[in-house]
Amino acid sequence: MYNEIVLQVIHKGAKNMPTISFRMSEEEAKQLHEYVKMNHLNLSQFVRESILDRIEDDLKMDEDRILHALKKSKEEHAYDHTDVWNMLEV
């Protein structure tokens, strides 16, 4: 079935950090635990960095799309209403 993984204990010392929990299958949980153990990683740090990397990648893609659209808009020809009327032979 599903296994709930709790990533961070809250109220530890001066650091009140929120806890994130999520459900995953037993197989996924086993794979995750084996991966972090094999690579001598801290589970909480690994998941946190993975999430933040994903957010950073998504924001970078959004920035790239905006810059591409801006570049493309500068390359496009702008028509005023008289140009359009002439093209339509109005």
N, C-alpha and C positions, 0 to 999 in steps of 0.2 A: 504494500500500500504506500502511504506517504510518510515521510519522516520530517519532523519540524526541526530546523536548525536555528539556534539562537546565536547571533553573531557577537554580541557585546553585552557585558554585564553592566547595568547602570548603577549610579550612586557609588562609584569607587573613588574614594578620596575626594579631591576637589574637582574632579572631572565628572560632571553630570552629562553623560552622553546618551543620546537616545538608543534604544535597542531596535534592531531590525530583525525580524524573523520571517521565514518563508518556508513553504512546503516544497519538497522534492521527493521523487521516488526513492526507494531504498537503493536502487542501482545507481542513480545519480549521486546520492549522498555518499555511497561507497566510493564511487569514482572521484568525487571531490576530495574526500578524506585521503584517499591513496595518493592523489596528485600532490596535495600540500605536504603530506608526509615525505613522499619521494623527493620533493624539491626543497625540503627543510624550510617550509614557509609557515607563517602564522595564518591560520584560517581567516581570522577577522581582518587582518591587514590585506591578505590576498583578495578577499571579496570586496573590501572597501576600495582598493586600488583598481580593481577590475571595473567597478561601477563608475568611479571617477574618470577612468580612461575612456569608457564608453560615452560618458557625457561630453568629455572634451572632444572626442572624435565627432560626435553629432554636432556640436557647436562649430567645429572647424568646417564641417561640410556645409552648414548653414552659411557661414562666412564666405566660403568659396562660391556658393550659389549666388549670394548677394553680389559679390565682386564680379562674377561672370555676367549677371544680369545688367549690372551697371556698365560694364565694358560693352556689352552688346547694345545697350540703349544709346551709347555714344556713337556707335557705328551705324545705327539706323537713321534713315532720312526722315525728317519731320515735315509733314505737309500742312500747310494752312488751308483754310476753307476755300480760298480762290484756286489753289492748286487742284483740290479735289473737284471743284466745279468744272474746271477746265478739262480734267481727265474724264469726267462724266459727260462732258459736252453740254453742260447745263447753261 
